[in-house]
Amino acid sequence: MNTQKQMSTQAWAELLLLSLIWGGIFLSVRIALDEIGPLTAVANRVAWAALLLWVVVLVGRVQIPQSPKVWIGFVGMGLLNNVIPFSLQAWGQLYIESGLTSILNAGTAVFGVLVAAIFLADERLTRRKAIGVAFGFAGVITAIGFGALASFDLRSMGQLAVIASTISYAFAGVWARKMLAGVPPVMAACGMLTASSVIALPLAWTVEGPLTLALSPTTWAAIAFYAVVATAGAYLLFYRVLDMAGAANLMLCTLLIAPVAIVLGTVVLGEELPLRAYGGFALIGMGLIILDGRLIKRFL
């Protein structure tokens, strides 16, 4: 696949839509956390999304893999790409703003480059990538504040939990390369979410108690958005945009998610972020631009 595709109007529109959807996850999860625990929020997210994707797989007659290696791959992805990062971010959002969560989440691509360079022979860390990673690290440290590195109050722990979630995402990318090569994207997402559900449902039940349907309409609306629209639906839209726009252009999505989440958190929840959070996002954004490389090439 050509990763340097030209963006059509339709590709731009769908990339912006994907950014809006994923930017809304942080607000919807925070709303749900007013009534349910973080593990229960995750269990609802992956279980409902898995059910919807199974409908897509069965209706589309997508071939279901039989190889044990592939299903082991699904379990690994379920842990690294769903259960661990979703749980860490949901817990973190109990103590930090949804907008700040989205800013720290933008560091996923930075950690992804570093982890890939360590474990994948064809993803070596070039000078440009090293500079981009350095900007990204500087942005993360700026966003959380140097004080968070020295203290261990709940706010600091919440920020560190979100950072840990981005590292889990980074390892998920390497795991997918090694274990799920050649699996159709819809089946990969469906298998991953199925494995996530098998893990998350009993975990949430054991730690936070039985799942209940007796939730407020507001909570159900939040769950419906982040599970059906922003997880199952967004995965389908993601692969569609990937096919139209290419992997490099999807880097733009990472830059657009945080501003959406910040605006929603400010308007709906009345959140106010410290100036260092915006400065940190600027540095992370610069790191992502350097990692992408195209803007620098045009400038030179």
ZIJO-V627977 format. One record per pair of residues at least 12 apart in sequence whose ideal C-beta (glycine too) atoms are under 7 Angstrom apart, sorted by the first residue. I is the first residue (numbers start at 1). J is the second residue. D is the distance in Angstrom with one decimal. If there is no record, write none. Layout:
i->[I	I]
j->[J	J]
d->[D	D]
This chain:
i->[1	2	3	3	3	4	4	5	5	5	7	7	8	10	11	11	11	14	14	14	15	15	15	15	15	17	18	18	18	18	18	19	19	19	19	20	21	21	21	22	22	22	23	23	23	23	23	24	24	24	24	25	25	26	26	26	26	26	27	27	27	27	27	28	28	28	28	29	29	29	29	30	30	30	31	31	32	32	32	33	33	33	35	35	35	36	36	37	38	38	38	38	39	39	39	39	39	39	40	40	40	41	42	42	42	42	42	42	43	43	43	43	44	44	45	45	45	45	46	46	46	46	46	47	47	48	48	49	49	49	49	49	50	50	50	50	52	52	53	53	53	53	53	54	56	57	57	57	60	62	62	62	64	65	65	69	70	70	71	72	73	73	74	74	74	74	75	76	76	77	77	77	77	77	78	78	78	78	79	80	80	80	80	81	81	81	82	82	82	83	83	83	84	84	85	85	85	88	88	88	88	89	89	89	91	92	92	92	92	94	95	95	95	96	96	96	97	97	97	98	98	98	98	99	99	99	99	99	99	100	100	100	101	102	102	102	102	103	103	103	103	103	104	104	104	104	104	104	105	105	106	106	106	106	106	107	107	107	107	107	107	108	108	108	109	109	109	109	110	110	110	110	110	111	111	111	112	112	112	113	113	113	113	114	115	115	115	116	116	119	120	120	128	128	129	131	132	132	132	133	135	135	135	135	136	136	138	139	139	139	139	139	140	140	140	142	142	142	142	143	143	143	143	144	145	185	186	189	248	248	251	251	254	255	255	258]
j->[246	246	246	247	248	246	248	245	246	249	245	249	244	244	241	244	245	237	240	241	241	245	249	252	253	237	234	237	238	241	253	253	256	257	260	260	229	230	234	230	234	257	102	257	260	261	264	225	230	260	264	226	230	98	101	102	261	265	98	261	264	265	268	222	225	226	230	41	90	93	226	93	98	269	218	222	219	222	223	90	93	94	215	216	219	215	219	208	87	90	91	94	87	200	203	204	207	208	204	208	211	90	83	86	87	90	200	204	200	201	204	211	223	227	86	226	227	231	82	193	196	197	200	197	201	227	228	193	227	228	231	232	190	193	194	197	228	232	186	189	190	193	232	190	186	186	187	190	186	184	186	187	187	183	187	179	180	183	191	179	179	180	191	192	194	195	195	175	179	172	175	176	180	192	192	195	196	199	199	168	171	172	175	169	172	192	192	193	196	196	199	200	165	168	165	168	169	161	162	164	165	101	162	165	161	158	159	161	162	158	154	155	158	155	158	159	265	271	273	261	265	269	271	261	262	265	266	271	273	143	273	277	162	257	258	261	262	143	258	277	280	281	140	143	159	162	163	166	162	166	254	257	258	281	284	136	139	140	163	166	284	166	169	170	251	254	288	291	133	136	137	284	287	166	167	170	169	170	173	129	132	133	291	133	170	171	174	173	174	174	174	177	290	293	291	290	287	290	291	287	283	286	287	290	284	287	283	280	281	283	284	287	163	280	284	276	279	280	283	276	277	280	281	159	276	239	236	235	292	294	288	292	288	285	288	281]
d->[6.6	5.8	4.5	4.5	4.4	6.3	5.8	5.7	3.8	6.5	5.6	5.8	6.7	6.9	6.5	4.3	4.4	6.4	6.5	5.0	5.3	6.1	7.0	6.3	5.9	6.9	6.3	5.2	6.2	5.7	5.8	5.1	3.6	5.4	6.0	5.7	6.1	5.1	5.1	6.2	6.1	5.0	6.8	4.7	2.6	4.6	6.7	6.4	6.2	6.9	6.2	5.1	4.6	3.8	5.3	5.0	4.4	6.9	5.5	6.8	4.4	6.1	5.9	4.2	4.5	4.3	7.0	6.0	5.7	6.1	5.6	5.2	4.7	6.7	6.4	4.2	5.3	4.2	5.7	6.5	6.2	6.1	5.9	6.1	4.6	7.0	6.6	4.0	5.9	3.5	4.4	6.8	6.0	7.0	5.9	4.0	5.4	5.3	4.7	5.1	6.1	5.0	6.6	4.4	5.1	5.9	5.2	6.9	4.3	5.0	4.0	6.4	4.9	5.9	6.3	5.7	4.6	5.7	5.5	5.1	3.9	4.9	5.3	4.4	6.1	4.0	6.0	5.1	5.0	6.8	4.0	3.9	6.7	3.9	4.9	4.9	6.0	4.1	6.8	5.9	4.0	6.1	5.3	6.0	6.0	6.1	6.1	5.0	7.0	5.7	5.6	5.1	6.8	6.3	6.7	6.6	6.7	6.1	7.0	6.8	3.1	4.5	3.7	5.4	6.8	4.4	4.5	4.9	6.2	5.9	6.1	6.0	6.8	4.2	5.2	3.3	3.8	6.0	6.7	5.3	5.2	3.8	5.6	6.4	3.7	6.2	6.4	6.7	3.9	5.3	5.2	5.3	7.0	4.5	3.6	4.5	5.4	4.4	6.5	5.4	4.0	6.0	5.5	4.8	5.6	4.0	6.8	4.0	4.3	6.7	4.6	5.1	3.5	6.0	4.4	5.7	5.7	4.3	5.9	5.8	4.3	6.7	6.6	5.4	3.8	4.0	6.9	5.6	5.3	6.9	5.8	5.4	5.4	5.9	4.4	3.4	6.7	5.3	5.1	5.7	6.2	4.6	6.4	6.1	6.5	4.4	5.8	6.8	6.5	6.2	5.6	6.9	5.2	6.7	5.0	5.6	7.0	4.8	6.9	5.0	5.8	4.3	4.6	6.6	6.7	5.4	5.7	6.6	5.5	3.0	6.9	6.9	5.6	5.2	5.2	3.9	6.9	4.3	5.1	5.5	7.0	5.8	5.9	5.5	4.1	5.8	5.7	6.5	5.9	4.8	6.2	6.3	6.2	5.9	6.0	5.5	4.6	3.6	3.7	6.7	5.4	4.9	3.4	6.1	5.4	3.5	5.0	4.6	6.6	3.2	3.4	6.1	6.3	6.5	6.7	5.5	5.2	3.8	5.8	6.4	5.0	2.7	6.5	4.4	5.6	4.2	6.9	4.3	6.1	6.8	5.9	4.8	6.0	5.5	6.0	5.7]
